[in-house]
Amino acid sequence: MDKTTFINALAESRAQWDALLAQIDERWMLEPDVEGKWSVKDIIAHVMWNEQEMVPLMQTRSLIGSELWDLSQDERNEAVYQQYRHHSLQELISQEQRTYAQLLAEAKTLSDEDLNDPHRFKDMPDNWTPWQIIAGCSYTHYPDHISSIRAWLIRRGGGG
């Protein structure tokens, strides 16, 4: 993976995410059962948490992160849901946009070597590839939720 391809993939996937969210009335974003019990607001919080975890990884070039990574995916997702469920929609949207801006800025500091060599990140296992870890919490992650949100919009008669 080269830096230009990585940044372009990140920006393109994010543009799709932002375009989809822009189509959804904010009142709808609070409705449950989009993905399991999650509302669009809850999905935004989930996406933001994953992006937030990548910012310090890129800043410090070390495998640091929340203790939530020690939990199963379901337990981690529930913990993130509980952490953000009482935040307002506007607060989450603003925070998520700031988080993405940080993520993009940090991604732009990475070299081709950083993206491909786990040894350039302290404590990263040899069989991990940095760009795949970062992508999994950003641009390859967005489409998972885009699909769910589009299906929900169709179910509720709101297009998609």
Secondary structure as the mmCIF struct_conf table of DSSP 4:
data_model
#
loop_
_struct_conf.conf_type_id
_struct_conf.id
_struct_conf.beg_label_comp_id
_struct_conf.beg_label_asym_id
_struct_conf.beg_label_seq_id
_struct_conf.end_label_comp_id
_struct_conf.end_label_asym_id
_struct_conf.end_label_seq_id
HELX_RH_AL_P HELX_RH_AL_P1 LYS A 3 ALA A 22
TURN_TY1_P TURN_TY1_P1 GLN A 23 GLN A 23
BEND BEND1 ILE A 24 ILE A 24
TURN_TY1_P TURN_TY1_P2 GLU A 26 ARG A 27
HELX_RH_3T_P HELX_RH_3T_P1 TRP A 28 LEU A 30
BEND BEND2 PRO A 32 PRO A 32
BEND BEND3 VAL A 34 VAL A 34
STRN STRN1 GLU A 35 GLU A 35
TURN_TY1_P TURN_TY1_P3 GLY A 36 LYS A 37
STRN STRN2 TRP A 38 TRP A 38
HELX_RH_AL_P HELX_RH_AL_P2 VAL A 40 THR A 60
TURN_TY1_P TURN_TY1_P4 ARG A 61 ARG A 61
STRN STRN3 SER A 62 SER A 62
HELX_RH_3T_P HELX_RH_3T_P2 GLU A 67 ASP A 70
BEND BEND4 LEU A 71 LEU A 71
HELX_RH_AL_P HELX_RH_AL_P3 GLN A 73 TYR A 84
TURN_TY1_P TURN_TY1_P5 ARG A 85 HIS A 86
BEND BEND5 HIS A 87 HIS A 87
HELX_RH_AL_P HELX_RH_AL_P4 LEU A 89 ALA A 107
TURN_TY1_P TURN_TY1_P6 LYS A 108 THR A 109
HELX_RH_AL_P HELX_RH_AL_P5 ASP A 112 ASN A 116
HELX_RH_3T_P HELX_RH_3T_P3 PRO A 118 ARG A 120
BEND BEND6 PHE A 121 PHE A 121
STRN STRN4 LYS A 122 LYS A 122
TURN_TY1_P TURN_TY1_P7 ASP A 123 ASP A 123
TURN_TY1_P TURN_TY1_P8 ASP A 126 ASN A 127
HELX_RH_AL_P HELX_RH_AL_P6 PRO A 130 GLY A 136
TURN_TY1_P TURN_TY1_P9 CYS A 137 HIS A 141
HELX_RH_AL_P HELX_RH_AL_P7 TYR A 142 ARG A 155
TURN_TY1_P TURN_TY1_P10 ARG A 156 GLY A 157
BEND BEND7 GLY A 158 GLY A 158
#
